[in-house]
Amino acid sequence: MQYAEIIVALGGGLLLAWVADLLTGRRGLFATLVVSSAGVACGCFLAVRVFAVSTLDSWPWVLWSMIAAVVCLGAFFLFRNKR
């Protein structure tokens, strides 16, 4: 499959957002989806363009994307405004 890495990265970002929403109990799935997808995009950019550790047709950038999504979700819940 030609785009399997991209599909796995998007699915992993969706899964991470869903799990983060379940663990926090906030009922804000759309916000966690936005934050997680931004993290996936940033992780991909860092792995492919900035550090040049992989290309889009290899698998290491998917791991970078998942790590970046976790970092972004952690920062989102840490610095989020709690009215």
N, C-alpha and C positions, 0 to 999 in steps of 0.2 A: 504494500500500500504506500502510495507516494507521500501522503500528508499525514501519516500516522502520528508523528511527533507533535504536530500542531493540535490534532484532535485530542491526544492524551494530555497535553498541556492545558487546553481549555477545559477538559473534563476534570482535571486535577484542581484547577482554580475554582471551578464550580463546587466540587466536593469540599475543598477547604473552606469556602465561604459558607456552605451549608452547615458544616461541622462547627465552625466558629459561631454561627448564629444559634445553633442548638446548645452549645456549651455555655453561652452567655445568657441565653433566654431573653434576648432583647426584642425579638419579633421584627427585626429590621433586615430582612434578607436582601432587599435591593441595595442597601448601603454596603453590606458586606460583599455583595457581588461586584459592585463598582470598585471597592478597595482591592479585592482579590484580583480582579482582572487588570487593574493598574499595576499591581505587583507582578503579575505574570508578564505583562508587557515590559516592565522595567528590567526584570530578570533576564528576559530574552535579549533585550538591548545590551545589557551589561556583558552577557556571555558572548554575544556574537560580535558586537561592534566595539565595545570599550576594551575588554580584556582579550578578545580573540581566542578564546579557549575552545570554541567549537563553531560549527556552521549549522544552518537550519536543517540540513539533511542528516545530522547526527544527534545522538540522544543526550549528551551532557548539558545542553542548554535547558532541557526540560527540568532537570534537577535544580539548576540555578533559578528557574522561574518559580518552582515550588517553594524554594527557600525565600525568595524575594516576596512571594505572596504571604507567607507566614510572618515575615518581618513587617510587612505593611499592615496586616491584620492586627498584629500585636501593637504597633504604633497607633492604629486607629482606636483600639479599645483603651489604650493607655492615655491618649491625649484628647479623647472625645469629650465634648462639653456635656456635663451631666446637670441639666436644669432641675 
